[in-house]
Structure formats: C-alpha cells, structure tokens
C-alpha cells in the first residue's frame, strides 16, 4: 500500500494521499475483512523461518531490527510481527543463543490507520508474553510512516524485511492510459500500450524499492516479499485481472444508467501490477544487490472463508465475503475519485456479479513469494 511520487496529470489521483486500506474497526473496514491476507502470511511462514534461521547461523546480535513494509492496520499487522518474533525466539532457543532485543518497524503510507495498530500493541505484548515469557519485554514496536519507494531507514541498519500483499501497489497510476476506456485496470480488451505502461511502472518502482532496501539492509540481511501476482506471461490474464474486470462491469452498468459520468470512469485506473515470478527475478538480477534464495507461487481462494468456520450467516455467502474484502481495499480509491455517494450501490452490484461468477468458475488469487539475501 505504498507510493511516494506525486502525480501531476489532471484527473489522476495522488496515490500517496489516497492509497490506504479502509481504516477503523467497522463492518466494512480492512481490520474486519482481511482474513485472506492473514492466510497468505501463514502460507509464507516456512520461508520466513528458513530466512531467519539462515541469518542467525552467521550472526549473533544484541539487537535485531525487523521491518514490516506496507503493514496496513488491523489484526494482520501484529499477526505478521508475532509470527516473525516467535520464529526468532524458536531459532535462538534451538541454537542456544540468548534472545536479542528486537526492534520492529511498522511501515505504511501516512494515510494508514496507525492509531488502530497502536491501540492493539498492549494485546500483542500479552500474546507475546504467553509464547515467550519474560522475553516479550525485549520487543519494541515503532511506526514508520512513509513510502517504501524511497528511503525509510539509516544505512545498514535493518536485518530482516517482510512485506506481504503490498508491493503489487504502484507508486502512481501509470502514464499513457488514455486508451484504456471502459476498463479500470489491465484487461483482455486493453490495448498493448496500456499493458506496456503498467509493466514499465512496475519496473521503475520495484527497482527503486530494491535500491533503497540494498542501502538499508546489513550485508547478509534478508527479505521475504509476497506479491499478489500471476503464473501467466500475460499481464492481462484472468488470474490477476478478473477481480478488477468484474468491478469495472459494476461501474459500467452505473455509467449506462447515468449514475456515473463516462469521463469519470474512463479516467479511473487502479495503480496496481501483479507480477510474474520471471518479472520479479529479472528486476532483482538487474539491480544486482541481492541473491534470490526462494521464488515460489501459491494460490488462495477468493473466498477466504472457504472451508472455514463461519462467524455469522452472512459469511456463508462467498459473494458477500469477496465483496467485503474488495471494498476494504478499494473503497478509499473509489471514494476519492467518484465520491462517497456511489460506494454502497457499486458494491451491491459488484456482489451480485461476483456471486454469479463464483458459482460457475474456480476463482483464486495467485501469490508470488521471493526470499532474498543482501550480497556482501
């Protein structure tokens, strides 16, 4: 959920100002609708364990500094930290080392709901104490507002960086999307120049991310990054674009009924790029500061409650679950461009479209996870 470049073209949103997950703890908040993201973090736990173990085999530290980039707000923020700190504790005990003091930096854009995070730190400390005992007192949590497409930390100060479902967000809406009419993202009907613009923006952003992190990580420090991505070579494939195409259908219906101006829709594009493993590898190799240790692909059902206990009858409706997930992610972007007045109506229509497609098709998100080590 990151960005730092100002967008100067008229009609384009200032991504750094409006890109955030929906704050608070209400029914439509990210905090209440992010089970899917939690599942994705859990899927990467073995890779995080391996990265921390490998680092600790060669380094004995009095203080370990960990950064979670694009942390968002809600339970997943401190869930990820709890997983990482618990792994550090286990690795130290296994190796017979004293647990270091652990400094955790939680980063996201300034518009992120940091207040909700800070209010839950005391519960996090209690949860940590149950697992680690007195060692929990050695963990310190700090908020770091700012874009991860720029420098965030002093040189050679960080030992481990984690980011999950954040790096697919671009620093800005790509330039040259005027011909992407009727779409809000890359789609099967998007002209080749639109796909090229999106890819070039990803290249610019991810290479900048790698350059900044190469300055901030110590030699031998590591990163585990998970992107919303794709397997296909085609950036407009259904596996990464379909979820947005269905939202475009809901908006198009409202344009047809003159509830939304056509020009408004034509000037709205989602600042996101879901890369393939090959594209991630290419940028890492071009930048040259990191060795790739693992590069893996996984899937998770659109409906996070598939096969889970339902907290309420509403959660038995897969279309409802996916709509609430997407609303928590997309509402701030939509509201900043179209105004708050359309939000309930557009997601009501979206829910019907999503439920229909899910009843007839297999719907999954593709995750790409890469583990990297800073070269010496």
KAPEBEL-V391857 format. One record per helix or strand. SS is the DSSP state (h for helix, s for strand). FROM is the first residue (numbers start at 1). LEN is the number of residues. Records with the same first field share a line. If there is no record, write none. Layout:
SS: FROM-LEN / FROM-LEN
This chain:
h: 15-4 / 35-9 / 45-14 / 75-21 / 114-6 / 121-18 / 192-25 / 238-19 / 262-5 / 277-11 / 313-4 / 318-21 / 340-21
s: 63-7 / 101-8 / 139-7 / 158-7 / 169-1 / 217-14 / 272-1 / 276-1 / 290-12 / 364-11
